[in-house]
Amino acid sequence: MSSAELTLLEGSNATASVGRGLDLSSLIRSGDTVMWGQSHAEPVTLMRALVAQRDRLRRIRIFLGIGLADVLTPEHADAFDFLAYCGSGSNRKLARAGVLDILPAHYSQLPGLIRSGALRIDVVMLQVSPPDEHGRYSLGLAREYLVEAVKNARAIIAEAHPDVPWTYGEPYLQASDIDLLIESDVPFPAGPASVPGPVELAIGQHVATLVEDGATLQTGIGAIPDAVLAQLRNKHDLGVHTGSIGDGIAELCEAGVITNARKTIDEGITVGGVVIGSERVRRFAHCNRALALRGTEYTHNPDVLRRIDRFVAINSAVEVDLTGQVNAEVAAGTYVGAVGGIGDFLRAAQFSHGGVPIIALPSTAGRHSRIVVQLSGPVTIPRGDACVIVTEYGVADLRGLSLRQRIPKLIALAHPDHRERLEREARTSR
């Protein structure tokens, strides 16, 4: 590890010295569970050190969110047990190798699981911003489940990165709160390519017709949410209460489209849990009082969400069957998605005054239809939680429709090459 990557900071509770380098074995014990932030909030220097020292640490468990840094490989299962709430990003290769275990929990459940010890977190590794004038380190790009983990972990290890924005939202940490604090300036990993194509743009146009002025949005990450946001430039006074804040949201805030002026809670404030994106969104987030990053116990809390009027939840999925059941987890036998927050947000939109629960997805994946007679994976969203389904071929609002009424609506959203087969299989499956 180069000296450019690692400097131990004076004034912290660090037990190592620059001469001995970074020794994690003094804080991480065999049998521990270690957690860190996801996506661009991954503490890359600490992750690399953990991998390099895994023979000293014996066997530990690592809880993962979306992986971008590509530090962990299936070979590291010789010392690590991998647990994740999702199969996204670099987790996918762990899943394909059969070394990734999945916690199929709603995002809203994670804080309670950590607090109760059902999901025991012993050590938290954080990526933090440089301190402000009061000596407070911000958690930078992520709060989410880290908030509860910081409260309950035995040890906190952190790397301060000069390009991590100082963001509003507790907790703020002093150096004395951190057991080992280092400096790191490794480049941020590139995010997943999400340039919308013609299919995604068509989906975005359909979804935009469902978003009224003054609505409060929740969106996921990827090409479809980006395409949706790109179609909303003519809207007025939109709000945001979501899990992830990306470049598209930053652009609409800077353009005056997102003002949060008509939100029924958190008026004037964009609320999210994690920042995922380019340098642009990091600049937008830095010291921005109109942006609050909060823990999962707030962003996904049903008691909070039910107070939001005109809540439009926009999520994607692997496939939807002809009864309206949604699989957002498994594709071709591999765990690629998550239970995550999709159920929390869609249920909130279903109960919101003027809300719209949306599942938006392309009609096909390669040669295969994503509108199916029978799901090939688990039921992430049951048919009792009726949603508005959108593909490039249109919109099907399933709310209030019987099972028989849903079938032709959903077949009309399928690619034309698959409609006749779906009609035939639907008749024979009754």
BAKEZA-690925 format. One record per residue (C-alpha): residue in three letters; x, y, z. Coordinates in steps of 0.02 Angstrom, whole numbers, padded with zeros to 5 digits, always signed. Example, Ala and Ser with C-alpha at 12.3 -4.5 7.8 and 13.67 -1.06 7.14 Angstrom:
// BAKEZA-690925
ALA+00615-00225+00390 SER+00684-00053+00357 
This chain:
// BAKEZA-690925
MET+00000+00000+00000 SER+00076+00166-00052 SER+00106+00311+00066 ALA-00009+00413-00047 GLU-00150+00296-00001 LEU-00120+00284+00185 THR-00077+00403+00324 LEU-00124+00372+00506 LEU-00197+00527+00584 GLU-00136+00598+00746 GLY-00267+00632+00878 SER-00369+00476+00842 ASN-00378+00320+00948 ALA-00268+00230+00822 THR-00163+00093+00900 ALA-00048+00076+00750 SER+00092+00190+00696 VAL+00151+00244+00525 GLY+00308+00140+00545 ARG+00210-00022+00572 GLY+00079+00018+00442 LEU-00104-00017+00456 ASP-00143-00166+00570 LEU-00327-00211+00575 SER-00303-00367+00680 SER-00295-00262+00838 LEU-00478-00212+00813 ILE-00556-00352+00710 ARG-00571-00521+00795 SER-00604-00694+00727 GLY-00792-00720+00712 ASP-00831-00535+00696 THR-00954-00462+00572 VAL-00887-00310+00480 MET-00997-00184+00387 TRP-00958-00035+00276 GLY-01049+00086+00162 GLN-01103+00040-00012 SER-01067+00100-00188 HIS-00961+00259-00188 ALA-00961+00257+00003 GLU-00852+00101+00007 PRO-00690+00132+00107 VAL-00576+00063-00028 THR-00411+00079+00064 LEU-00478-00010+00217 MET-00557-00145+00109 ARG-00390-00177+00023 ALA-00303-00187+00192 LEU-00434-00310+00254 VAL-00404-00422+00104 ALA-00215-00411+00123 GLN-00224-00457+00308 ARG-00358-00590+00298 ASP-00238-00731+00346 ARG-00211-00643+00513 LEU-00395-00612+00543 ARG-00445-00795+00522 ARG-00630-00807+00483 ILE-00744-00655+00484 ARG-00912-00612+00406 ILE-00934-00459+00295 PHE-01103-00376+00266 LEU-01110-00298+00092 GLY-01218-00173+00003 ILE-01198-00128-00182 GLY-01016-00159-00228 LEU-00924-00045-00348 ALA-00741-00053-00295 ASP-00712-00230-00360 VAL-00594-00269-00216 LEU-00675-00431-00158 THR-00664-00590-00260 PRO-00732-00767-00236 GLU-00557-00825-00187 HIS-00571-00719-00029 ALA-00701-00841+00035 ASP-00550-00934+00106 ALA-00562-00812+00253 PHE-00724-00715+00231 ASP-00907-00762+00239 PHE-01002-00643+00125 LEU-01176-00586+00174 ALA-01272-00454+00074 TYR-01445-00382+00056 CYS-01421-00375-00134 GLY-01334-00456-00282 SER-01294-00292-00368 GLY-01128-00228-00435 SER-00974-00329-00391 ASN-01080-00440-00279 ARG-01139-00527-00436 LYS-00978-00622-00462 LEU-00985-00680-00280 ALA-01163-00740-00309 ARG-01116-00832-00469 ALA-00973-00918-00379 GLY-01093-00977-00243 VAL-01003-00886-00100 LEU-01132-00749-00068 ASP-01268-00774+00061 ILE-01421-00661+00051 LEU-01518-00578+00189 PRO-01693-00562+00111 ALA-01753-00419+00221 HIS-01847-00260+00185 TYR-01732-00110+00197 SER-01843-00039+00333 GLN-01804-00192+00440 LEU-01614-00173+00438 PRO-01597-00045+00581 GLY-01705-00152+00695 LEU-01607-00309+00652 ILE-01444-00220+00694 ARG-01514-00145+00853 SER-01582-00311+00917 GLY-01423-00405+00876 ALA-01510-00521+00753 LEU-01390-00443+00627 ARG-01241-00418+00742 ILE-01116-00289+00681 ASP-00952-00291+00777 VAL-00845-00173+00673 VAL-00894-00031+00555 MET-00773+00032+00424 LEU-00820+00205+00363 GLN-00771+00325+00226 VAL-00786+00500+00299 SER-00762+00679+00242 PRO-00624+00792+00308 PRO-00679+00874+00470 ASP-00770+01041+00473 GLU-00717+01192+00576 HIS-00789+01107+00731 GLY-00688+00949+00705 ARG-00839+00849+00651 TYR-00817+00711+00522 SER-00970+00685+00413 LEU-01017+00511+00353 GLY-01006+00591+00182 LEU-01092+00491+00046 ALA-01199+00373+00151 ARG-01304+00361+00309 GLU-01428+00219+00280 TYR-01399+00068+00393 LEU-01230+00138+00446 VAL-01317+00251+00571 GLU-01377+00105+00677 ALA-01215+00009+00651 VAL-01111+00154+00717 LYS-01219+00157+00874 ASN-01200-00029+00907 ALA-01028-00081+00842 ARG-00885-00122+00960 ALA-00758-00031+00850 ILE-00760+00106+00718 ILE-00624+00116+00586 ALA-00627+00259+00462 GLU-00536+00332+00314 ALA-00548+00519+00280 HIS-00549+00560+00095 PRO-00521+00738+00031 ASP-00651+00719-00109 VAL-00790+00653+00002 PRO-00920+00792+00024 TRP-00966+00855+00196 THR-01151+00818+00202 TYR-01288+00859+00326 GLY-01367+00720+00427 GLU-01316+00640+00590 PRO-01213+00561+00659 TYR-01061+00673+00652 LEU-00903+00599+00726 GLN-00756+00674+00819 ALA-00585+00595+00803 SER-00606+00530+00981 ASP-00758+00428+00924 ILE-00652+00331+00800 ASP-00540+00187+00853 LEU-00429+00195+00698 LEU-00427+00343+00579 ILE-00325+00354+00419 GLU-00314+00467+00267 SER-00346+00399+00094 ASP-00351+00477-00079 VAL-00383+00326-00190 PRO-00490+00369-00342 PHE-00676+00334-00333 PRO-00728+00180-00430 ALA-00825+00210-00589 GLY-01011+00187-00571 PRO-01110+00067-00678 ALA-01144+00126-00855 SER-01323+00189-00862 VAL-01340+00284-01025 PRO-01524+00269-01074 GLY-01559+00191-01244 PRO-01718+00204-01349 VAL-01810+00077-01241 GLU-01768+00165-01079 LEU-01812+00334-01152 ALA-01982+00268-01207 ILE-02011+00201-01032 GLY-01959+00368-00960 GLN-02086+00458-01069 HIS-02226+00344-01008 VAL-02178+00363-00826 ALA-02167+00552-00842 THR-02352+00557-00885 LEU-02388+00485-00712 VAL-02292+00621-00619 GLU-02391+00776-00575 ASP-02321+00944-00526 GLY-02286+00946-00340 ALA-02261+00758-00327 THR-02127+00686-00213 LEU-02016+00559-00301 GLN-01926+00402-00252 THR-01814+00325-00384 GLY-01690+00184-00391 ILE-01524+00183-00485 GLY-01485+00137-00664 ALA-01533+00181-00842 ILE-01722+00180-00816 PRO-01725+00302-00668 ASP-01603+00413-00763 ALA-01717+00408-00916 VAL-01868+00451-00808 LEU-01782+00598-00726 ALA-01727+00663-00897 GLN-01911+00673-00948 LEU-01962+00780-00799 ARG-01880+00944-00845 ASN-02047+01027-00883 LYS-02121+00983-00713 HIS-02135+01105-00569 ASP-02099+01098-00382 LEU-02055+00915-00373 GLY-01992+00843-00209 VAL-01877+00699-00167 HIS-01883+00570-00028 THR-01780+00422-00086 GLY-01645+00297-00048 SER-01512+00354-00173 ILE-01467+00527-00237 GLY-01384+00528-00409 ASP-01334+00645-00549 GLY-01511+00654-00619 ILE-01581+00720-00455 ALA-01437+00843-00438 GLU-01472+00908-00614 LEU-01657+00935-00581 CYS-01619+01023-00416 GLU-01498+01140-00500 ALA-01623+01171-00641 GLY-01757+01222-00515 VAL-01871+01075-00558 ILE-01847+00994-00388 THR-01883+01125-00256 ASN-01967+01019-00121 ALA-02080+01169-00096 ARG-02240+01067-00095 LYS-02185+00919+00011 THR-02298+00878+00155 ILE-02146+00838+00264 ASP-01968+00904+00254 GLU-02022+01055+00154 GLY-01877+01127+00054 ILE-01763+00977+00087 THR-01709+00837-00029 VAL-01700+00680+00078 GLY-01598+00526+00036 GLY-01490+00392+00113 VAL-01340+00375-00003 VAL-01257+00476-00143 ILE-01212+00373-00296 GLY-01141+00453-00451 SER-01007+00562-00527 GLU-00907+00709-00464 ARG-01056+00818-00512 VAL-01171+00747-00380 ARG-01030+00750-00252 ARG-01007+00937-00283 PHE-01195+00960-00270 ALA-01198+00869-00103 HIS-01052+00961-00022 CYS-01111+01076+00119 ASN-01284+01083+00039 ARG-01410+01128+00174 ALA-01553+01086+00055 LEU-01495+00903+00054 ALA-01512+00790+00207 LEU-01441+00614+00210 ARG-01530+00511+00342 GLY-01532+00337+00410 THR-01641+00197+00346 GLU-01749+00213+00502 TYR-01807+00378+00426 THR-01796+00359+00237 HIS-01889+00192+00234 ASN-01995+00209+00391 PRO-02180+00172+00354 ASP-02234+00298+00487 VAL-02134+00433+00397 LEU-02181+00382+00220 ARG-02368+00379+00254 ARG-02360+00567+00289 ILE-02303+00606+00111 ASP-02441+00655-00010 ARG-02422+00627-00198 PHE-02282+00503-00168 VAL-02224+00426-00333 ALA-02115+00273-00309 ILE-02021+00222-00467 ASN-01934+00054-00460 SER-01879-00081-00582 ALA-01886-00270-00577 VAL-01826-00428-00660 GLU-01999-00486-00718 VAL-02186-00468-00689 ASP-02311-00608-00709 LEU-02486-00594-00780 THR-02565-00582-00608 GLY-02456-00433-00559 GLN-02329-00524-00451 VAL-02154-00449-00461 ASN-01984-00533-00452 ALA-01849-00404-00414 GLU-01717-00526-00352 VAL-01666-00672-00463 ALA-01627-00682-00649 ALA-01574-00842-00737 GLY-01546-00926-00569 THR-01426-00791-00504 TYR-01466-00670-00365 VAL-01448-00501-00451 GLY-01568-00384-00361 ALA-01639-00367-00186 VAL-01791-00364-00077 GLY-01717-00198-00023 GLY-01828-00046-00016 ILE-01944-00085-00160 GLY-02082-00152-00048 ASP-02065-00009+00077 PHE-02082+00124-00056 LEU-02215+00043-00164 ARG-02326+00009-00014 ALA-02304+00191+00040 ALA-02355+00253-00132 GLN-02508+00139-00129 PHE-02569+00221+00031 SER-02513+00398-00010 HIS-02648+00525-00054 GLY-02620+00546-00241 GLY-02475+00422-00239 VAL-02422+00310-00383 PRO-02328+00144-00357 ILE-02231+00110-00518 ILE-02134-00040-00581 ALA-02043+00008-00741 LEU-01947-00120-00842 PRO-01901-00161-01023 SER-02017-00287-01103 THR-01873-00406-01143 ALA-01703-00462-01081 GLY-01614-00525-01236 ARG-01733-00650-01318 HIS-01835-00676-01160 SER-01995-00587-01111 ARG-01997-00499-00944 ILE-02187-00508-00944 VAL-02213-00691-00900 VAL-02349-00815-00858 GLN-02251-00882-00710 LEU-02107-00801-00617 SER-01937-00886-00628 GLY-01886-00817-00459 PRO-01962-00767-00292 VAL-02113-00656-00268 THR-02038-00493-00207 ILE-02200-00395-00226 PRO-02362-00496-00208 ARG-02508-00470-00324 GLY-02607-00399-00178 ASP-02495-00245-00186 ALA-02557-00191-00356 CYS-02440-00074-00449 VAL-02435+00027-00607 ILE-02328-00074-00729 VAL-02235+00017-00868 THR-02135-00047-01017 GLU-02086+00039-01178 TYR-02257-00016-01246 GLY-02363+00078-01121 VAL-02440+00084-00947 ALA-02551-00040-00855 ASP-02629+00020-00693 LEU-02673-00140-00600 ARG-02753-00054-00452 GLY-02933-00111-00434 LEU-02920-00240-00573 SER-02966-00423-00550 LEU-02848-00562-00600 ARG-02938-00587-00766 GLN-02938-00402-00803 ARG-02750-00391-00775 ILE-02702-00521-00905 PRO-02740-00423-01065 LYS-02671-00263-00990 LEU-02505-00346-00953 ILE-02495-00442-01117 ALA-02512-00274-01206 LEU-02352-00218-01118 ALA-02253-00367-01184 HIS-02148-00363-01341 PRO-02258-00405-01492 ASP-02153-00559-01527 HIS-02210-00635-01362 ARG-02392-00584-01351 GLU-02470-00730-01444 ARG-02373-00856-01340 LEU-02421-00767-01179 GLU-02605-00769-01228 ARG-02596-00955-01268 GLU-02505-01000-01107 ALA-02621-00891-01005 ARG-02771-00989-01070 THR-02694-01158-01032 SER-02633-01108-00859 ARG-02804-01058-00792 
